């Protein structure tokens, strides 16, 4: 498989004012036509192999520009899978714009030409080449952009976009990745809010239930205590009254003993009356005893009910703690994924000229974040100077990526 590195050997574009007109004939190129369009020269030419192309310049084509023109033309016409319908090369200052319109572009059984209604655009910036164009696949306009290395590498990229356009957008579109990051941040904020709300709600509920339980229990105990005290006082008073009556009756019996025979009937009636009174009092005491016994049983039942309620509250509390740990684990996992995505974006967008992956400058990133948080008004230029003073090396692109991903600043 032939791999072509586009224009890596191309000479830089130099000032047109100091160079003379180039001789295309000695390079095997025939000029077919020349016209002027909006102050610029548009030339149609054909090489010795019959390949036609078009180039546009502001002034007369110079010798260095002619060398670049030939190399660009030869590069694209040497592609293995591409058949060119139209090739246009535009010279503008220090930049070259190359527009390729394929008639056929077949790779792995897929004709990319069917998905490229506007062709392909390439840009040469002195020391590297980029491409930026769109494919129309499954009613989706997919942006294809990046640094050019080989035909094979570009074909693989186009093939993946055709095979699964949605997945390609998700993995290559920076705007989609930024939206994904915002979605993760919003999800983390929502989980934090939900967790805090649940903790606050549970705390308030437990506090309220504890206060209600304490007040109810205290009121019941106080009420029962006062009731018991009242009943004991009444019993004591009644007992004292019985003792007093017994003493009086005993004295009366002693005083009336001598009159026993004559007053026997009267005493019998009186004793019978007293007996009935005591019997009634005894029955009253038994009823009160049963009442106290019932109250005691009620207290025991309430105690068991309160004990059961306490166990249920304890189980609810333990369940809430388990839910809290689960939410905490979810939060930590989302945070870890969020940091991985940020770092991945920095690494992807900070590759070298030949696509080499640069090692993540963790120390520089962490220090830059500290400086920016300490001084929100810190510009990228100022940050780079401070890092340089501290002996930390970071490129402008790395600083720009940190400002974009961590602080949303795209200056």
Helices and strands as residue ranges (DSSP letters): G 25-27, E 29-37, E 40-47, E 52-57, H 63-77, E 82-92, E 95-107, E 110-111, G 112-115, E 120-124, E 129-137, E 140-147, H 151-163, H 165-172, H 174-256, G 257-259, H 260-348, H 362-374, H 380-389, H 396-407
